[in-house]
Amino acid sequence: MSERLIVVGGDAAGMSAASQARRQRKPDDLEIIAFERSSFVSYSACGEPYYVGGYIPDIGQLQARTPEEFAAQGITVHTRHEVIALDPKAGRLTVRNLATGTEETVGYDLLMYATGATAFLPPIAGLDLAGVHILRTLDDALAVRRLLTQGARQAVVVGGGYIGLEVAEAFHHQGVKTRVLTMELAVLDRTLDPDMGALVTERMRSMGIEVHTGIEVHSLEGKDGHIARVDCPGGTCFEADVVVLGLGTRPEVQLAQEAGISLGETGAVAVNARQQTRLEGVWAAGDCAEALHRVSQRAVNIHLGTIANKQGRVAGINLGGGYATFPGVLGTAITKVCELEIARTGLTEAEATAAGLAYGVATLDSTTTTGYWPEADTLRIKVLAERGTGRLLGAQIVGGRGAGKRIDVFATALWNNMRADDMIYLDLSYAPPFASVWEPVLVAARHAWEASR
């Protein structure tokens, strides 16, 4: 007898799961329906700042597949439909059509919970003013880009994480006076150690973007219903006609909590290696779900599209009757801000300390190519290795063109539980346009090994 799979959330994890389940089971054996509350499914949220900045001219380029393409695959997608209640015991849910306001109850046999994350909003006045936005969906990106085309000339970005800095650069690229405000003492404080983050702050300031660290936003003030000023304690204020809040995200778990789906220690949905929740027939993946960190061996909730797609794939294979397990994460990530490539994998110093690990640290300053090459740029690598064993714990890289993807060498080593000295003689490629004869990754690993002794 045919079964029905309902997917709650139509982005990376949800649609990866739907696609894999369809590959496992034919439409006459498994009906698949996905509900997504925004106007788009299967889109690249990571590409949104580049659309805002004008690097990507067409928003459609950020959409991997349309509802029509999924329909051709035998997957029914309803956009602008929000699931507002789950009843796992009865195997049904309530969904609201956001275009009409009507609600209906839909039954299911299997449930894929892929609600993603929600932006953190500070408890301040003025969040409802026109011109104040977050950047989560393509609808958000369209709204922010529209403000620029309408003549916005002063922007304030609240938050110094990935999205905040990428949006700040996007505004700067569009000729908008841009300020970044963050409560933390360094930008990218959850990604890099402060000494590495300082390199990013320095570069942004040198290119004309104001970066204010250790500053709190008190309120957002408007004029005629539109944002006009950002007020901070002590009388400091910044004029603005567009504000983007990039204060981080939280797993979207309200529905799960109300339905009795168990959460883990991180506050995200607890899942096993097959992406099953603790309720029979309910699966979860992506930003709303936990994962095992392969270095700390602790549950983590890391919001990255790479993780969401992989977890969704695993869930979909299992939903379709196959067998797959998700092996865990390292938190490997990369971005580019003001021509600096920024990457990390494994644990930072703060994370290693929180995990109770003793470590040695090595920091190497080098170049992205052979020093005499005309396009050589600076590069800094920081490596952590466990004290006594030399086991690699993490790495961070900040540098010019060609620096960032070097992080994947460290990620591969971490994935395979290598020690720093295991890397020293890796047979990596060399030519003057790409690296020094002693690849900086290997030199940094050698120094980390020495620091761990």
Secondary structure by P-SEA (a helix, b strand, c coil): cbbbbbbccccaaaaaaaaaaaaacccccbbbbbbbccccccccccaaaaaaacccccccccccccaaaaaaacbbbbcccccccccccccccccccccccbbbbbbbcbbbbcccbbbbbccccccccccccccccaaaaaaaaaaaaacccbbbbccccaaaaaaaaaaaaaccbbbbbbcccccccccccaaaaaaaaaaaaaacbbbbcccccccccccccccccccccccbbbbbcbbbbccccccccaaaaaacccccccccbbbccccccccccccccccccccccccccbbbbbbcaaaaaaaaaaaaaaaacbbbbbccccccccccccccccccccccaaaaaaacccbbbbbbbbbccccccccbbbbbbbbbbcccccccccbbbbbccccccaaaaaaaaaaacccccccccccccccccccccccaaaaaaaaaaaaac
